[in-house]
Amino acid sequence: RVRVSESDFEFDAATGTIKKYNGTASYIEIPATIGGVQVKTIGQKAFYQHPYMTVVIIPEGVETLEMYSIFAGSGLYRVELPSTLKTIGNNALWGAELDSVKLPEGLEKIGDGAFTNGMYSKVEELIIPDSVTSIGSGAFEYCESLASVTIGNSVTSIGSYAFYGCDSLTSVTIPDSVTSIGFATFEYCTSLTSVNFGDNSQLQSIGDYAFYDCTSLTSVIFGD
């Protein structure tokens, strides 16, 4: 196995940001410090379509995955996210073929297209922790193996196309905290049979086509 060394990284010590990985390892365990400085951010396109990576281990201390930071294309089947992570940026893990994903407690934002195009992903269950406040547009679009989603109780908005084409998803419970569901959010979730809203739902708007072509949908429940 090719070893990862600090010299493989272009690193901005002033901000704690990895700017680029220049190595050839497939199993990439990112160091917690580089030159004695804490790594806090995986920068934009730092691992963009890296041709070798199959596993990426992100260390404790990292708080942000910037836009396109680990944009995978194909081949990436395992990513370990640290408990310190606050933000998953737009398209940060686009196209990853993950076997599973564990979102850490303390995560606050899931950006647009964060896990989009995971059609070859094997992720079947997703738990969005209570610390998350927003799910970006297209965040889990085309995650075709996704059968179960638990949405945390602090989420206020679910973006357009967030779960578009998740055709294994069978049911979803929308927490009371959600005020808006975007355009085509659950469109083409063809296995979706039930949608449940709580007694104290704060929902104010549902976008056009939010549940369009959910051909198995037979139950929408508001409270008891």
C-alpha positions in Angstrom: 0.0 0.0 0.0 1.3 3.4 -1.0 2.0 5.5 2.2 0.6 9.0 2.6 3.2 11.6 3.8 2.8 15.2 4.7 4.8 16.2 1.7 2.0 14.9 -0.6 -0.2 17.8 0.4 -0.3 21.5 -0.6 -1.2 23.1 2.7 -2.1 26.6 3.8 -0.8 26.8 7.4 -2.4 30.2 8.0 -5.9 28.8 7.6 -5.3 25.1 8.3 -6.5 24.2 4.7 -5.4 21.4 2.5 -5.4 22.9 -0.9 -4.4 19.8 -3.0 -3.3 16.2 -2.6 -0.5 15.2 -5.1 0.1 11.6 -3.9 -0.9 8.3 -5.5 -2.3 6.4 -2.6 -5.7 4.7 -2.9 -6.1 4.4 0.9 -5.7 8.0 2.1 -5.5 8.7 5.8 -5.3 12.5 6.0 -2.9 13.6 8.8 -4.4 15.6 11.7 -1.5 18.0 11.5 0.9 19.1 8.8 4.1 20.7 9.9 2.7 20.8 13.4 -0.4 22.8 12.3 -3.9 21.5 12.8 -5.8 20.6 9.6 -9.2 22.3 9.8 -10.5 22.4 6.2 -10.3 20.2 3.2 -10.2 22.8 0.5 -12.0 23.2 -2.8 -11.1 20.4 -5.3 -8.3 19.2 -2.9 -9.0 15.6 -4.1 -11.0 16.4 -7.2 -11.5 13.2 -9.3 -8.3 11.8 -7.9 -7.8 8.7 -10.0 -6.6 6.3 -7.3 -8.6 7.0 -4.1 -10.9 4.3 -2.8 -10.8 5.1 1.0 -10.5 8.6 2.6 -10.1 8.9 6.4 -10.7 12.5 7.5 -9.1 13.3 10.9 -10.6 14.8 14.1 -10.2 18.6 14.0 -11.5 19.0 10.5 -14.6 21.2 10.5 -15.2 21.9 6.8 -15.3 20.0 3.5 -15.4 22.7 0.9 -17.0 22.6 -2.5 -15.9 19.7 -4.7 -13.3 18.8 -2.0 -13.6 15.0 -2.4 -15.6 15.0 -5.7 -15.0 11.4 -6.5 -16.3 10.4 -9.9 -16.1 6.7 -9.1 -14.2 4.1 -7.0 -14.5 5.8 -3.7 -16.4 3.4 -1.4 -15.4 4.5 2.1 -15.2 7.9 3.8 -14.9 8.4 7.5 -16.1 11.7 8.8 -14.8 13.2 12.0 -17.0 14.2 15.0 -15.7 17.8 14.6 -17.2 18.2 11.1 -19.6 21.1 10.8 -20.1 21.7 7.1 -20.2 19.4 4.0 -20.0 21.8 1.1 -21.6 21.8 -2.3 -20.8 18.7 -4.3 -18.2 17.7 -1.7 -18.7 14.0 -2.1 -20.4 14.0 -5.5 -20.5 10.6 -7.1 -19.0 8.6 -4.2 -19.9 4.9 -4.4 -20.1 4.5 -0.6 -20.9 1.3 1.2 -22.2 3.3 4.1 -22.1 6.8 5.6 -22.3 8.0 9.2 -23.0 11.7 9.5 -21.5 13.0 12.8 -23.5 14.6 15.6 -22.5 18.2 15.5 -22.8 18.5 11.7 -24.8 21.6 10.8 -25.0 21.9 7.1 -25.3 19.5 4.2 -24.6 21.5 1.0 -26.2 21.4 -2.4 -25.3 18.1 -4.3 -23.2 16.9 -1.3 -23.8 13.2 -2.2 -25.4 13.6 -5.6 -25.2 10.9 -8.2 -24.6 8.1 -5.8 -26.4 5.8 -8.1 -23.8 3.1 -7.5 -23.7 3.8 -3.8 -24.7 0.9 -1.5 -25.9 3.2 1.3 -29.3 1.9 2.4 -29.8 3.8 5.7 -29.2 7.5 6.4 -29.5 9.2 9.8 -29.3 13.0 9.6 -28.4 14.2 13.1 -30.4 16.7 15.1 -27.6 19.2 14.8 -28.2 19.7 11.0 -30.4 22.7 10.1 -30.5 22.5 6.3 -30.3 19.9 3.6 -29.1 21.4 0.3 -30.6 21.1 -3.1 -29.9 17.7 -4.7 -28.0 16.6 -1.6 -28.8 12.9 -2.0 -30.1 12.9 -5.5 -30.0 9.5 -7.3 -28.9 7.6 -4.2 -30.7 4.7 -5.6 -30.0 2.2 -2.8 -31.3 4.5 -0.1 -34.3 2.8 1.6 -34.5 4.6 5.0 -33.9 8.2 6.0 -34.2 9.7 9.4 -34.3 13.5 9.3 -33.1 15.3 12.4 -35.3 17.5 14.5 -33.5 20.8 13.8 -33.8 20.7 10.0 -35.8 23.7 8.8 -35.4 23.3 5.0 -35.1 20.4 2.6 -33.9 21.7 -0.7 -35.1 21.1 -4.2 -34.3 17.7 -5.6 -32.7 16.7 -2.3 -33.9 13.1 -2.6 -34.9 13.1 -6.3 -34.7 9.6 -7.9 -34.1 7.8 -4.6 -36.2 5.0 -5.9 -35.6 2.5 -3.0 -36.9 5.0 -0.4 -40.1 3.5 1.2 -41.2 6.0 3.8 -40.2 9.4 5.3 -41.1 11.3 8.4 -40.8 15.1 8.1 -39.9 16.6 11.5 -41.9 19.4 13.0 -39.0 21.9 12.5 -39.2 21.8 8.7 -40.8 24.9 7.3 -40.1 24.3 3.6 -39.8 21.4 1.2 -38.4 22.4 -2.2 -39.2 21.8 -5.8 -39.2 18.1 -6.8 -37.6 17.2 -3.5 -38.9 13.6 -3.6 -39.8 13.3 -7.3 -39.4 9.8 -8.8 -39.1 8.1 -5.4 -41.2 5.4 -6.9 -41.1 3.0 -3.8 -42.2 5.7 -1.4 -45.5 4.6 0.2 -45.9 7.0 3.1 -45.1 10.5 4.2 -45.6 11.5 7.8 -45.8 15.0 9.4 -45.9 15.6 13.1 -48.7 17.1 15.3 -46.8 20.4 15.6 -45.5 20.7 12.0 -44.2 24.2 11.2 -44.5 23.5 7.5 -45.3 26.6 5.4 -44.5 25.6 1.8 -44.2 22.5 -0.4 -42.6 23.1 -3.8 -44.1 22.1 -7.1 -43.6 18.5 -8.1 -42.2 17.7 -4.6 -43.8 14.2 -4.7 -44.3 13.9 -8.4 -44.3 10.4 -9.9 -44.2 8.8 -6.4 -46.3 6.0 -7.9 -46.5 3.9 -4.8 -47.5 6.7 -2.4 -50.8 5.8 -0.7 -50.5 7.7 2.7 -49.8 11.3 3.7 -50.4 11.8 7.4 -50.5 15.1 9.3 -50.3 14.4 13.0 -52.4 11.8 14.8 
